[in-house]
């Protein structure tokens, strides 16, 4: 496998991981407000 392909794979995987971490951070900070405003139960919080 060439060096270029290895770097491209690393960039793609790192970008995907960055998006997942950003999504989880945003959801973690917004969860209290969402559950309070929507009046969500514990099982509904799992779906959010």
Steps between C-alpha positions, in 0.01 A plus 500: 500500500642836403570776749238723339225239546598451863477873568163521325363214710630667816339832403164338421490296821612799709234722343228246572614469861507880536139523378387234745674670793354839406151350475529335841632822658215706359242244608651473849483875555149534352345198675392674823322777309340258255366270767370787711326677209352181358415344836670178392493185711806282561420270207442798270840641601659182364337564162618861493 
